[in-house]
Amino acid sequence: MEKTPVKADFQSVLGVPFKNQSLLQQALTHSSYVNENPGLVSNERLEFLGDAVLGLIIAAKLYRDYPAFPEGEMTRIRAALVRGGTLTRVAKSVRLGDFLLMGKGEGANAGREKPSNLEAAIEAVIAAVYLDRGLPAAEELVLKLFAGEFEQAADKAGSIDYKSKLQELIQSKYHKAPAYVLFGVSGPEQEREFTVEVRLDEKVLGGGTGRSKKSAEAEAARDAIGRLGK
């Protein structure tokens, strides 16, 4: 078998100490390894559970943190976050492929870089954390691993949704386009916070803050829509 880093190393990378080490081993075990080591269990069942746990955590965050997003928008964001490309990027961010247990053939055939293997394994790891330490620990892990992906997906959805709606509203009433003005930037580089105002001529229609300029503009547009609707 290929030599892989020990499980303790992966726990350190992941930031989650496991009580039940057999759950972690199962999460890291590819079916090809089981074929060469009868008696072990692959990560396929954990993958099934992890898919559901991941979907629940993402749906709950969307519902909790984005009260103005309609059902359709939340569905699109969730789909973007659980699709293969996103899962592969997240798996690579914790070097998951380095820790997978796989058979000789799969390992020699670039199995550690194969998207399908990484996608299955990251969902299995989420399920293993859920079973070992409960939903709060699984949620903490998911929100940490998916933070960048989540912000990007939400920013894209929010900016398209609110900014376009405000644009239509202003154009229909005033035949002008609103302007977004960067009002301030605060915090250290890793935790930068942007403040934006949206204006029509000199009148401030709304304001918003966010971890990126786009998210701040989306929040400002949402605020302006709320004020104009009063």
GUMI-601884 format. One record per residue: x, y, z of N, C-alpha, C, O in turn. Coordinates in steps of 0.2 Angstrom, whole numbers, plus 5000, padded with zeros to 4 digits. Each point is the difference from the previous one (the first is absolute). Layout:
residues N
XYZXYZXYZXYZ
...
***
This chain:
residues 230
500449945000499650065000500450065000500650005002
499250064995500350065001500150025007499550005004
501050034997500150035007499750075000500150044996
499449975009499750075001500150035007500249965004
499850104997500050035006499649975005499449984998
500750025009499649975005499450045001500050064998
499549915005499450045001500150065005499650054999
500849945006500250065004500150064996499850065002
500649934993500250064996499450034997499950075000
499649894997499450034997499650035005499750064999
500249925007499650035006500350075001499650045002
501149964998500350075001499850054995499950065001
500249914992499850054995499250025000499950064999
499749895003499350015000499850055006499550035000
500949965006499850045006499549965004499750035004
500249914995499549965003500349945003500249954996
499850045011500349945003499449955000499550015003
500649934995499549955000500049955006500649995003
498850005000500049955006500049934997500449965003
499250034992500049934997500450004993499850034995
500849955006500550004994499849954995500250024994
499449935007499749964994499650044996500049984994
499650075008499650044996500450044995499950004994
500750035008500450034996500349964995500150024994
500149925008500449954995499549984995500150004994
499249995008499549984995499950064995500049994994
500050075008499950064996500650014995499950024994
500749955008500650014995500149944996500550004996
499149955004500149934997499650004993499450005000
501050004995499749994993499849934999500349955003
499250044993499849934999500549954997500049945001
500550094995500549964997500549975006500349954999
499750095006500449975006499749955003500349955003
499050054998499649945003500149944995500049955003
500050064991500149944995500749965002500049944999
500550105003500649975001500149985008500549975001
499050065003500149985007499349985002499750045004
500149904995499349985002499950015008500449995004
499050034997499850015007500050075002499750015005
500650034991499950075002499350034996499749974996
500250095006499350034997500250074997500450045002
499449974992500150064996499650065002499649995005
500650064992499650075002499450014997499750055000
500049904996499450014996499450025004499650044998
500349925007499450025004500150065004499550045001
501149985001500150065003499950064995499750055002
500549944992499950054995499250024999499850055000
499849895001499350014999499750055006499650044999
500649945007499850045006500350074999499750055002
500949964996500450065000499650054995500050065002
499849924993499650044995499450035003499950064999
499849905005499450035004500150055005499750055001
500949935003500250055005500250064997499850065003
500649944992500350064997499450044997500050065001
499549914996499450044997499650035006499850064999
500149915006499750035006500350065003499750055001
501049945000500450065003500050064995499950055003
500249944991499950054995499450045000499950065000
499549895000499350034999499950045007499750054999
500549935006499950035007500350075000499750055002
500949954995500450075000499750054996499950055001
499949924993499650054995499450025003499850064999
499849905004499450025003500150055006499650055001
500949945003500150045006500450074998499850055003
500649954992500450064999499850044994500250064999
499349914997499850044994499350005000499749974995
499950065010499350005000499650034994499549994999
500950054997499750034994500049964994499750014995
500749935005500149964994499449964999499849975005
499950034990499449954998500249935000500649994999
498949975001500249925000500449984994500549965001
499350074993500449984994500750025000500449974998
499850095005500650035001500449955004500649994999
499149995007500449965005500149934997500549975001
499150014995500149934996500550014996500449954999
499750104997500650014995500650005004500549974997
499650075008500650005004500249945003500649985000
498949985003500249945003500249954994500549965002
499250044993500249964994500750014998500449964999
499850115001500750024998500549975005500649994999
499250015008500549985005500149935001500549985002
499049984996500049925000500249974994500149945000
500050104995500249974993500849975000500350025005
499849944991500749975000500650055000500449995004
499650064992500550044999500250045007500650005002
498950025002500150035006500249955005500550015004
499349934996500249955005500749984999500449995004
499850014989500749984999500550055002500549995003
499350084996500450055003500150005007500550015003
498949985001500149995007500449945002500450015005
499549944992500449945002500850014999500449985004
499750064990500750014999500350055005500650005001
499050045002500250055005500349975006500450035004
499449914998500249975005500449944998500249955004
500150054990500449944998499749935001500449965001
499050044998499649935001500349954996500049945003
500250074991500249944996500649975003500149944999
500350105004500749975003499849955005500449965002
499050045001499949965006499549944998499949965005
499950044989499549944998500449935000500650004998
499149955004500249945000499749974994499449994999
501049994996499849974994500449944997500650005002
499149964994500449954997500650024996500050064998
500449895000500650024996499850024993500350054998
499249924999499850024993499750075000500250044996
499449985009499750065000500550065002499950054997
500549935008500550055001500550024995500250054999
500049894997500450014994499750044995500350034995
499049975004499750034995499750075002499550024998
500950025006499950075002499350005004499650055000
500349895004499350005003500050065006499450015002
501150015000500050055006499850074997499950045004
500149974990499950064997499350004996499750054997
500049895003499449994996499450035004499949995005
499750064991499550045003499549955004499850025005
500049934991499549965003500249975007499649995005
501049994996500349975006500050065005499849985006
500450084992500150055005499350025003499950025005
499649994990499350025002499749955005499750025005
500449914993499749955005500350015006499749995006
501050024995500449995006499850065004499950005006
500050064991499950065005499350005003499950025005
499649954991499349995003500149945005499650015005
500849944994500149955005500350035007499849985005
500650064994500450035006499550045004500050005006
499550044990499550045004499649955004499850025005
500049934991499549955004500449975006499749995005
500950004994500449975006500050055006500049985006
500150084992500050055006499450005003499950015006
499549994990499350005002499949955005499750015006
500549934992499949945004500450005006499849975006
500850054994500550005005499950055006500149995006
499750074991500050065005499450044999499950055004
499649934992499350035000500050064995500550024997
498950005002499850054995500450075001500250034995
499849995011500450075001500750004997500250044997
500149905005500749994997500150004993500450034997
499149935000500050004993499850064997500350024994
499350025009499850074997500650045000500150044996
500349965010500650045001500549994994500350044997
499849895002500549984995499750034993500450024996
499049965002499850024994500050084998500250024995
499650025010500050074999500750025000500250054997
500349925006500750024999500349984994500350044996
499649905001500249974994499750044994500450014995
499050005006499650034994499950085000499750034996
500750005009499950075001500150044994499650044998
501049954998500150044994499549984995499850054996
500049895003499649984995499350035001499650024995
500249985011499350025002500050084999499550024997
501050015005499950084999500050014992499650054998
500849924998500050014993499349994997499850044996
499949905006499449984997499450055002499650024996
500450005011499550045002500150074997499550044999
501149985001500250074997499750004993499750054998
500449904998499850004993499350004999499750044996
499949925008499350005000499750065003499550034997
500850005008499750065003500150064996499650044999
501049974998500150054995499650004994499750054998
500249894999499550004994499350015002499650044997
500249945009499350005002499850075002499650044997
500849995008499850075003500250054996499650054999
501049954998500250064996499650004993499850064998
500049894999499650004994499350025002499750044996
500049945010499350025002500050085001499650034998
500949995006500150075001500150044993499650065000
500849924996500150034993499350014997499850054997
499849905003499350004996499650055004499650044997
500449965009499550045004500250084999499650044999
501149975001500250074999499850024993499850064999
500449904996499950024993499350014999499850054996
499749915007499350014998499750065003499650034998
500749995008499750065004500450074998499750054999
500949945000500450074999500450004993500350054999
499749894998500450004993500750025001500350034995
500049955011500750005001500349945003499649965002
501050044998500349945003500350025007500350055001
499749905004500350025007500749994999500349964996
500150075009500750005000500249975007499750015005
500849944995500349975006500650045001500550004996
499650025011500650045002500349965006499649995005
501050004994500449965006500150065005500350054999
499449945007500050055005500649985005500250055003
500049894998500549995005500249934999499749954998
501050045005500249935000500449995007500350055002
499549905002500349995007500249935001499849964996
500650035009500249945002500649984997500250034995
500249925008500649974997499949974993499449984999
501150004998499949984993499649934999499649994996
500549975009499749935000499250015002499649964999
500350105004499350015003499750064997499650045004
500649984990499850074998499250004999499749964998
500150105004499350014999499850074996500350055002
499349944993499950064996499350035002499549965001
500550114998499350035001499950044994500450044997
499049955000499850034994499350045001499649975003
500450084993499350045000499849994992500450014996
498949995003499750004994499750075000499650015004
500550034990499750065000499750024993500149964995
499450085005499750034994500150075000499750045004
500749984992500350075000500450015007500449975001
499350085003500350015006499749965006500250015006
499249964993499649975005500249935001500149964996
500050035011500249935002499449965000499650015004
500449934992499449965000500149945005499549985003
501150004999500149955004500749985002500550034996
499749935008500749995002500149935002499549965002
501150014997500149935002500749995002500550044997
499749915006500749985002500049924998499549964999
501250024999500149934998500749995000500450045001
499849894999500749985000500350024993500649994999
499050034996500350024993499650054998499450025003
500850024992499750064997499349974997499550045001
500549914996499449974997499549995005499450024999
500849945006499449995005499850065004499450005001
501050055000499850065002499550044996499550035002
500649974991499650034995499349965000499550045000
500549905001499449965000499650025006499450004999
500950005007499750025006499750074999499550025003
500950034994499750075000499450004995499650045001
500449924994499550004995499449975004499450024999
500749935005499449975004499750055004499450005001
501150035003499750065004499650054997499550025002
500850004992499650054996499349984998499550045000
500549904998499349974997499550005006499550024999
500849965007499650005006499750075002499450015002
501050044997499950075002499550034995499550035001
500649954992499650034995499349975000499550034998
500449915005499449965000499650035006499449985001
500950065004499650025005499550064999499650025004
***
